[in-house]
């Protein structure tokens, strides 16, 4: 004799929706924190320089670059912005100076990178291989 009623026994279910929500929150948290951790790990140690404070004036060839992309070699404006024209001007200015003058690039802070690269390429075409950049000392 079976006195038990036939009850339909329900199988227990595990609700996965809160688990999926929790995993998505953890995933988003990990993605955000690793993005910031990557930039905080970038540490740059700048090199120290110990050399003469001032070069001789006759061994320098100054090239100025304005914010609009205009060029001037030793204070004289250059008509075009072509690499070949600038190279010829640098070669002409360097002929009366020391055989291997140092090209000092004075670029405006808002000058484009292309303008600076143009001066570097023109100096290479003129055979001037010593380049340096002029900076101004900021207030601490």
C-alpha positions in Angstrom: 0.0 0.0 0.0 1.2 3.3 -1.0 -0.3 6.0 1.2 1.7 8.8 -0.2 0.1 11.0 -2.6 1.9 11.5 -5.8 3.3 14.8 -5.4 5.2 16.3 -8.2 8.6 17.0 -6.8 10.3 20.0 -8.3 14.0 20.0 -9.0 15.9 22.8 -7.3 17.1 25.4 -9.8 20.0 27.7 -9.5 19.3 31.2 -10.8 22.3 32.2 -12.9 21.2 35.8 -13.6 22.7 37.3 -10.4 25.9 35.3 -11.0 26.2 36.7 -14.5 25.6 40.2 -13.3 28.3 39.8 -10.7 30.8 38.5 -13.2 30.1 41.3 -15.6 30.6 43.9 -12.9 33.9 42.2 -11.9 35.0 42.1 -15.6 34.2 45.8 -16.1 36.1 46.6 -12.9 39.2 44.7 -14.0 39.1 46.3 -17.5 39.0 49.8 -16.0 41.7 49.2 -13.4 44.2 47.5 -15.8 43.8 50.4 -18.3 44.9 52.9 -15.5 47.6 50.6 -14.2 49.3 50.4 -17.6 49.8 54.2 -17.7 50.9 54.4 -14.1 53.6 51.8 -14.8 55.2 54.1 -17.4 58.2 55.6 -15.6 60.7 57.7 -17.6 64.1 58.5 -16.2 65.5 61.4 -18.1 69.3 61.4 -18.8 71.6 63.8 -17.0 73.9 66.0 -19.1 77.2 67.4 -17.9 78.8 69.4 -20.6 79.8 72.9 -21.4 77.1 75.4 -20.6 77.5 77.5 -23.7 78.9 76.7 -27.1 80.9 79.1 -29.1 78.7 81.4 -31.1 80.6 80.9 -34.4 80.0 77.2 -34.4 76.2 77.4 -34.2 73.6 77.7 -37.0 70.2 78.8 -35.6 67.0 77.7 -37.3 63.8 79.3 -36.0 60.4 77.7 -36.7 57.3 79.8 -36.0 53.9 78.5 -34.9 52.6 79.0 -38.5 55.4 76.9 -40.0 57.7 79.7 -41.2 61.5 79.3 -41.1 64.3 81.6 -40.4 68.1 80.8 -40.6 70.2 82.9 -38.4 67.5 85.5 -38.2 66.9 85.7 -42.0 63.5 84.5 -43.2 63.4 81.6 -45.7 60.9 82.2 -48.6 59.7 78.7 -49.1 59.1 75.7 -46.9 60.5 73.2 -49.3 63.2 70.8 -47.9 65.5 71.4 -50.8 65.3 75.2 -50.5 65.9 75.0 -46.8 68.8 72.6 -47.3 70.5 74.9 -49.8 70.0 77.9 -47.4 71.6 75.9 -44.5 74.5 74.8 -46.7 75.0 78.4 -47.8 74.9 79.8 -44.2 77.2 77.0 -43.0 79.9 77.7 -45.7 81.2 80.8 -43.9 81.2 79.2 -40.5 83.1 76.4 -38.8 83.2 73.4 -41.2 80.8 71.4 -39.1 78.5 73.8 -37.3 75.8 72.6 -34.8 72.3 73.3 -36.0 70.2 74.7 -33.2 66.5 74.3 -33.8 64.3 76.9 -32.0 60.8 75.7 -32.6 57.7 77.4 -31.3 55.7 75.3 -28.8 52.8 75.3 -31.2 54.8 74.4 -34.3 53.9 71.2 -36.0 56.1 68.1 -35.8 56.4 68.1 -39.6 58.0 71.5 -39.5 60.7 70.2 -37.2 61.2 67.1 -39.2 61.6 69.2 -42.3 64.4 71.2 -40.7 66.1 67.9 -39.7 65.8 66.5 -43.2 67.1 69.8 -44.7 70.1 69.7 -42.3 70.8 66.1 -43.4 70.7 67.1 -47.1 73.1 70.0 -46.4 75.5 67.6 -44.7 75.0 69.0 -41.2 74.8 66.1 -38.9 75.0 67.8 -35.5 71.5 68.9 -34.4 70.3 70.1 -31.0 67.0 71.7 -29.8 66.8 74.9 -27.8 64.5 74.9 -24.8 63.6 77.4 -22.2 63.9 76.7 -18.5 60.5 76.5 -16.8 59.8 77.7 -13.3 59.8 75.0 -10.7 
